[in-house]
Amino acid sequence: VNLTALIGYFHSADHMGLIYEFMANGNMADHLAGKYDQKLSWTQRLQIALDAAQGLEYLHCGCKPAIVHRDVKTSNILLNDKNRAKLADFRLSRRFQTESRSNVSTLVAGTPGYLDPLCFKTKGLNEKSD
């Protein structure tokens, strides 16, 4: 599904946490910044873009109600050992009703520079915000 898999959680008196699958090749932002010796080919980059788009398509069309990620950026696109991409970091995600395609009113949240300008202006949210 091109989403990082939740494999467990922990809870103690002082801490709580979620445990996700290990993505061996880090995130796309670090690859684009040249932090890895191996450069991604254009074919690999295209596959990564397709993988990320398939993850968004699942959130928008495969989930009922649909989910808007709200923070799609290269540091939230993680790569496994075969450089296949999965979306991560769903803490800002919100559900919305797809039948009416109405916007969900919400506080503006996300990373500056990656925010949907219309969402910022209207405080409305829909799948196009991703």
DOGU-228076 format. One record per atom (N, C-alpha, C): chain; atom name; x, y, z; residue number from 0. Coordinates in Angstrom, 1 decimal. Layout:
BEGIN
A;CA;X;Y;Z;NUM
...
END
This chain:
BEGIN
A;N;0.8;-1.2;0.0;0
A;CA;0.0;0.0;0.0;0
A;C;0.9;1.3;0.0;0
A;N;2.1;1.1;0.1;1
A;CA;3.1;2.3;0.1;1
A;C;2.9;3.2;1.3;1
A;N;2.5;2.7;2.4;2
A;CA;2.5;3.4;3.7;2
A;C;3.3;2.6;4.7;2
A;N;4.1;3.3;5.5;3
A;CA;4.9;2.6;6.5;3
A;C;3.9;1.8;7.4;3
A;N;4.3;0.5;7.7;4
A;CA;3.5;-0.4;8.5;4
A;C;3.8;-0.2;10.0;4
A;N;2.7;0.0;10.7;5
A;CA;2.8;0.0;12.2;5
A;C;2.9;-1.5;12.6;5
A;N;4.0;-1.8;13.3;6
A;CA;4.2;-3.2;13.8;6
A;C;4.1;-3.4;15.3;6
A;N;4.0;-2.3;16.0;7
A;CA;3.8;-2.4;17.4;7
A;C;3.7;-1.1;18.1;7
A;N;3.7;-1.2;19.5;8
A;CA;3.7;0.1;20.3;8
A;C;4.2;-0.3;21.6;8
A;N;4.6;0.7;22.4;9
A;CA;5.0;0.5;23.8;9
A;C;4.4;1.6;24.7;9
A;N;4.2;1.2;25.9;10
A;CA;3.6;2.2;26.8;10
A;C;4.2;1.9;28.2;10
A;N;4.8;2.9;28.8;11
A;CA;5.3;2.7;30.2;11
A;C;4.8;3.9;31.0;11
A;N;5.2;4.0;32.2;12
A;CA;4.7;5.1;33.1;12
A;C;5.1;6.4;32.5;12
A;N;6.3;6.5;31.9;13
A;CA;6.9;7.8;31.4;13
A;C;6.9;8.0;29.9;13
A;N;6.7;6.9;29.2;14
A;CA;6.8;7.0;27.7;14
A;C;5.8;6.2;27.0;14
A;N;5.5;6.7;25.8;15
A;CA;4.6;6.0;24.8;15
A;C;5.3;6.1;23.5;15
A;N;5.1;5.1;22.6;16
A;CA;5.7;5.1;21.3;16
A;C;5.1;4.2;20.4;16
A;N;5.2;4.5;19.1;17
A;CA;4.8;3.6;18.0;17
A;C;6.0;3.0;17.3;17
A;N;5.9;1.8;16.9;18
A;CA;7.0;1.1;16.3;18
A;C;6.6;0.8;14.8;18
A;N;7.4;1.3;13.9;19
A;CA;7.1;1.1;12.5;19
A;C;8.2;0.3;11.8;19
A;N;7.8;-0.3;10.7;20
A;CA;8.8;-1.1;9.9;20
A;C;10.1;-0.3;9.7;20
A;N;11.2;-1.0;9.6;21
A;CA;12.5;-0.3;9.3;21
A;C;12.6;-0.1;7.8;21
A;N;13.0;1.2;7.5;22
A;CA;13.2;1.6;6.1;22
A;C;14.7;1.8;6.0;22
A;N;15.4;0.9;5.4;23
A;CA;16.8;0.8;5.4;23
A;C;17.5;2.0;4.7;23
A;N;16.9;2.5;3.7;24
A;CA;17.6;3.6;2.9;24
A;C;17.1;5.0;3.2;24
A;N;16.7;5.2;4.4;25
A;CA;16.4;6.6;4.9;25
A;C;15.2;7.3;4.1;25
A;N;15.4;8.6;4.0;26
A;CA;14.3;9.3;3.4;26
A;C;14.8;10.0;2.1;26
A;N;13.8;10.4;1.3;27
A;CA;14.1;11.0;0.0;27
A;C;14.9;12.3;0.1;27
A;N;14.6;13.1;1.2;28
A;CA;15.2;14.4;1.3;28
A;C;16.7;14.2;1.5;28
A;N;17.2;13.2;2.2;29
A;CA;18.6;13.0;2.4;29
A;C;19.3;12.6;1.1;29
A;N;18.5;11.8;0.3;30
A;CA;19.1;11.3;-1.0;30
A;C;19.2;12.5;-1.9;30
A;N;18.2;13.4;-2.0;31
A;CA;18.3;14.6;-2.8;31
A;C;19.4;15.6;-2.4;31
A;N;19.7;15.6;-1.1;32
A;CA;20.7;16.5;-0.5;32
A;C;22.1;15.9;-0.7;32
A;N;22.2;14.7;-1.2;33
A;CA;23.5;14.1;-1.5;33
A;C;24.2;13.5;-0.2;33
A;N;23.4;13.1;0.8;34
A;CA;23.9;12.6;2.0;34
A;C;24.3;11.1;1.9;34
A;N;24.0;10.5;0.8;35
A;CA;24.4;9.1;0.5;35
A;C;25.3;9.0;-0.7;35
A;N;26.3;8.1;-0.6;36
A;CA;27.3;8.0;-1.7;36
A;C;26.6;7.5;-3.0;36
A;N;25.6;6.6;-2.9;37
A;CA;25.0;6.1;-4.1;37
A;C;23.9;7.1;-4.5;37
A;N;24.0;7.6;-5.8;38
A;CA;23.0;8.5;-6.3;38
A;C;21.8;7.7;-6.9;38
A;N;20.6;8.2;-6.8;39
A;CA;19.5;7.6;-7.3;39
A;C;19.4;7.9;-8.8;39
A;N;19.1;6.9;-9.6;40
A;CA;19.0;7.1;-11.1;40
A;C;17.6;7.8;-11.3;40
A;N;17.5;8.4;-12.5;41
A;CA;16.2;9.0;-12.8;41
A;C;15.1;7.9;-12.9;41
A;N;15.4;6.7;-13.3;42
A;CA;14.4;5.7;-13.2;42
A;C;14.0;5.3;-11.8;42
A;N;14.9;5.3;-10.9;43
A;CA;14.6;5.1;-9.5;43
A;C;13.8;6.2;-8.9;43
A;N;14.1;7.4;-9.3;44
A;CA;13.4;8.6;-8.8;44
A;C;11.9;8.6;-9.3;44
A;N;11.8;8.2;-10.5;45
A;CA;10.4;8.1;-11.1;45
A;C;9.6;7.0;-10.3;45
A;N;10.2;5.9;-10.0;46
A;CA;9.6;4.8;-9.3;46
A;C;9.2;5.3;-7.9;46
A;N;10.1;6.0;-7.3;47
A;CA;9.8;6.6;-5.9;47
A;C;8.6;7.5;-6.0;47
A;N;8.5;8.4;-7.0;48
A;CA;7.4;9.3;-7.2;48
A;C;6.1;8.5;-7.4;48
A;N;6.2;7.5;-8.2;49
A;CA;5.0;6.6;-8.4;49
A;C;4.6;5.9;-7.1;49
A;N;5.5;5.4;-6.3;50
A;CA;5.2;4.8;-5.1;50
A;C;4.5;5.7;-4.1;50
A;N;5.1;7.0;-4.0;51
A;CA;4.5;8.0;-3.1;51
A;C;3.1;8.3;-3.6;51
A;N;2.9;8.5;-4.9;52
A;CA;1.6;8.8;-5.4;52
A;C;0.6;7.6;-5.1;52
A;N;1.0;6.4;-5.2;53
A;CA;0.1;5.3;-4.9;53
A;C;-0.2;5.3;-3.4;53
A;N;0.7;5.7;-2.6;54
A;CA;0.3;5.8;-1.1;54
A;C;-0.7;6.8;-0.9;54
A;N;-0.6;8.0;-1.6;55
A;CA;-1.6;9.0;-1.5;55
A;C;-3.0;8.6;-2.1;55
A;N;-2.9;7.9;-3.2;56
A;CA;-4.1;7.4;-3.8;56
A;C;-4.9;6.5;-2.9;56
A;N;-4.1;5.6;-2.2;57
A;CA;-4.8;4.7;-1.2;57
A;C;-5.4;5.5;-0.1;57
A;N;-4.7;6.5;0.5;58
A;CA;-5.3;7.3;1.5;58
A;C;-6.6;8.1;1.1;58
A;N;-6.5;8.6;-0.2;59
A;CA;-7.6;9.4;-0.7;59
A;C;-8.8;8.5;-1.2;59
A;N;-8.5;7.4;-1.8;60
A;CA;-9.6;6.6;-2.4;60
A;C;-9.8;5.2;-1.8;60
A;N;-8.8;4.7;-1.2;61
A;CA;-8.9;3.3;-0.6;61
A;C;-9.4;3.3;0.8;61
A;N;-9.3;4.4;1.5;62
A;CA;-9.8;4.5;2.9;62
A;C;-11.2;5.1;3.0;62
A;N;-12.0;4.5;3.8;63
A;CA;-13.3;5.1;4.0;63
A;C;-13.5;5.4;5.5;63
A;N;-13.7;6.6;5.9;64
A;CA;-13.6;7.8;5.1;64
A;C;-12.1;8.1;4.6;64
A;N;-12.0;8.9;3.6;65
A;CA;-10.7;9.2;3.1;65
A;C;-9.8;9.9;4.1;65
A;N;-8.5;9.8;3.9;66
A;CA;-7.6;10.5;4.8;66
A;C;-6.7;11.5;4.0;66
A;N;-6.5;12.7;4.5;67
A;CA;-5.6;13.6;4.0;67
A;C;-4.4;13.6;4.8;67
A;N;-3.2;13.4;4.2;68
A;CA;-1.9;13.3;5.0;68
A;C;-1.5;14.6;5.6;68
A;N;-1.6;15.7;4.9;69
A;CA;-1.3;17.1;5.4;69
A;C;0.1;17.5;5.5;69
A;N;1.1;16.5;5.3;70
A;CA;2.5;16.9;5.4;70
A;C;3.3;16.1;4.5;70
A;N;2.9;16.0;3.2;71
A;CA;3.7;15.3;2.2;71
A;C;4.9;16.1;1.9;71
A;N;6.1;15.6;2.1;72
A;CA;7.3;16.2;1.8;72
A;C;8.4;15.1;1.6;72
A;N;9.5;15.5;1.1;73
A;CA;10.6;14.4;0.8;73
A;C;11.1;13.7;2.1;73
A;N;11.1;14.4;3.2;74
A;CA;11.5;13.7;4.4;74
A;C;10.5;12.8;5.0;74
A;N;9.3;12.8;4.5;75
A;CA;8.3;11.8;4.9;75
A;C;8.0;10.8;3.8;75
A;N;8.9;10.7;2.9;76
A;CA;8.9;9.6;1.9;76
A;C;10.2;8.7;2.2;76
A;N;9.9;7.6;2.8;77
A;CA;11.0;6.7;3.3;77
A;C;11.2;5.6;2.2;77
A;N;12.5;5.1;2.2;78
A;CA;12.9;4.1;1.2;78
A;C;13.4;2.8;1.9;78
A;N;12.9;1.7;1.3;79
A;CA;13.3;0.4;1.9;79
A;C;14.6;0.0;1.3;79
A;N;15.1;-1.2;1.5;80
A;CA;16.4;-1.7;1.0;80
A;C;16.4;-1.8;-0.5;80
A;N;15.3;-1.8;-1.2;81
A;CA;15.2;-1.9;-2.6;81
A;C;14.8;-0.5;-3.2;81
A;N;14.9;0.5;-2.4;82
A;CA;14.6;1.9;-2.8;82
A;C;13.1;2.0;-3.3;82
A;N;12.3;1.2;-2.7;83
A;CA;10.8;1.4;-2.9;83
A;C;10.3;2.3;-1.8;83
A;N;9.4;3.3;-2.2;84
A;CA;9.0;4.3;-1.3;84
A;C;7.7;4.0;-0.5;84
A;N;7.7;4.5;0.7;85
A;CA;6.4;4.5;1.5;85
A;C;6.3;5.8;2.2;85
A;N;5.0;6.3;2.3;86
A;CA;4.7;7.5;3.0;86
A;C;4.8;7.2;4.5;86
A;N;5.3;8.2;5.3;87
A;CA;5.4;8.1;6.7;87
A;C;4.9;9.4;7.4;87
A;N;4.8;9.4;8.7;88
A;CA;4.5;10.5;9.5;88
A;C;3.0;11.0;9.3;88
A;N;2.1;10.3;10.0;89
A;CA;0.7;10.6;9.8;89
A;C;0.1;11.3;11.0;89
A;N;0.9;12.0;11.8;90
A;CA;0.4;12.7;13.0;90
A;C;-0.5;13.8;12.7;90
A;N;-0.4;14.4;11.5;91
A;CA;-1.2;15.6;11.1;91
A;C;-2.4;15.1;10.3;91
A;N;-2.5;13.9;9.9;92
A;CA;-3.5;13.4;9.0;92
A;C;-4.9;13.6;9.6;92
A;N;-5.9;13.8;8.7;93
A;CA;-7.3;14.0;9.0;93
A;C;-8.2;13.2;8.1;93
A;N;-9.3;12.7;8.6;94
A;CA;-10.3;12.0;7.8;94
A;C;-11.3;13.1;7.2;94
A;N;-11.8;12.8;6.1;95
A;CA;-12.9;13.6;5.5;95
A;C;-13.8;12.8;4.7;95
A;N;-15.1;13.3;4.6;96
A;CA;-16.1;12.5;3.9;96
A;C;-16.0;12.7;2.4;96
A;N;-15.8;11.6;1.7;97
A;CA;-15.6;11.7;0.2;97
A;C;-16.9;11.9;-0.5;97
A;N;-18.0;11.4;0.1;98
A;CA;-19.3;11.5;-0.6;98
A;C;-19.7;12.9;-1.0;98
A;N;-19.5;13.8;0.0;99
A;CA;-19.9;15.2;-0.3;99
A;C;-18.7;16.0;-0.8;99
A;N;-17.5;15.5;-0.8;100
A;CA;-16.3;16.2;-1.2;100
A;C;-16.2;17.6;-0.5;100
A;N;-16.8;17.7;0.6;101
A;CA;-16.8;19.0;1.3;101
A;C;-15.4;19.1;2.0;101
A;N;-15.0;20.3;2.2;102
A;CA;-13.8;20.6;2.9;102
A;C;-14.0;20.4;4.4;102
A;N;-13.0;19.9;5.1;103
A;CA;-13.0;19.8;6.5;103
A;C;-12.4;21.1;7.1;103
A;N;-13.1;21.8;7.9;104
A;CA;-12.5;23.0;8.5;104
A;C;-11.5;22.6;9.6;104
A;N;-10.3;23.2;9.5;105
A;CA;-9.2;22.7;10.4;105
A;C;-8.2;23.9;10.6;105
A;N;-7.5;23.8;11.7;106
A;CA;-6.3;24.7;11.9;106
A;C;-5.3;24.3;10.8;106
A;N;-4.6;25.3;10.3;107
A;CA;-3.5;25.1;9.4;107
A;C;-2.4;24.4;10.1;107
A;N;-2.0;23.3;9.5;108
A;CA;-0.9;22.5;10.0;108
A;C;0.0;21.9;8.9;108
A;N;1.2;21.7;9.2;109
A;CA;2.1;21.2;8.2;109
A;C;3.4;21.9;8.2;109
A;N;4.2;21.7;7.2;110
A;CA;5.5;22.3;7.1;110
A;C;5.5;23.5;6.2;110
A;N;5.9;24.7;6.7;111
A;CA;6.0;25.8;5.8;111
A;C;6.7;25.5;4.5;111
A;N;6.3;26.0;3.4;112
A;CA;6.9;25.7;2.1;112
A;C;6.2;24.5;1.4;112
A;N;5.5;23.7;2.2;113
A;CA;4.8;22.5;1.6;113
A;C;3.3;22.6;1.8;113
A;N;2.9;23.7;2.4;114
A;CA;1.4;23.9;2.7;114
A;C;0.7;24.2;1.4;114
A;N;-0.5;23.7;1.3;115
A;CA;-1.4;24.1;0.3;115
A;C;-1.9;25.5;0.5;115
A;N;-1.6;26.4;-0.5;116
A;CA;-1.9;27.8;-0.3;116
A;C;-3.4;28.1;-0.1;116
A;N;-4.2;27.3;-0.8;117
A;CA;-5.7;27.5;-0.6;117
A;C;-6.1;27.1;0.8;117
A;N;-5.5;26.0;1.3;118
A;CA;-5.8;25.5;2.7;118
A;C;-5.4;26.6;3.7;118
A;N;-4.3;27.2;3.4;119
A;CA;-3.8;28.3;4.3;119
A;C;-4.7;29.4;4.3;119
A;N;-5.3;29.8;3.2;120
A;CA;-6.2;30.9;3.0;120
A;C;-7.6;30.7;3.6;120
A;N;-8.1;29.5;3.2;121
A;CA;-9.5;29.2;3.6;121
A;C;-9.7;28.4;4.8;121
A;N;-8.6;27.8;5.3;122
A;CA;-8.6;26.8;6.4;122
A;C;-9.5;25.6;6.1;122
A;N;-9.7;25.4;4.8;123
A;CA;-10.5;24.2;4.4;123
A;C;-9.5;23.1;3.9;123
A;N;-9.9;21.9;4.0;124
A;CA;-9.0;20.8;3.7;124
A;C;-9.7;19.8;2.9;124
A;N;-9.1;19.3;1.8;125
A;CA;-9.6;18.1;1.1;125
A;C;-8.4;17.4;0.5;125
A;N;-8.7;16.4;-0.3;126
A;CA;-7.6;15.5;-0.8;126
A;C;-6.7;16.3;-1.7;126
A;N;-7.1;17.4;-2.3;127
A;CA;-6.2;18.2;-3.2;127
A;C;-5.2;18.9;-2.4;127
A;N;-5.4;19.0;-1.1;128
A;CA;-4.5;19.7;-0.2;128
A;C;-3.1;18.9;-0.1;128
A;N;-3.2;17.6;-0.4;129
A;CA;-1.9;16.8;-0.4;129
A;C;-1.2;17.1;-1.7;129
END
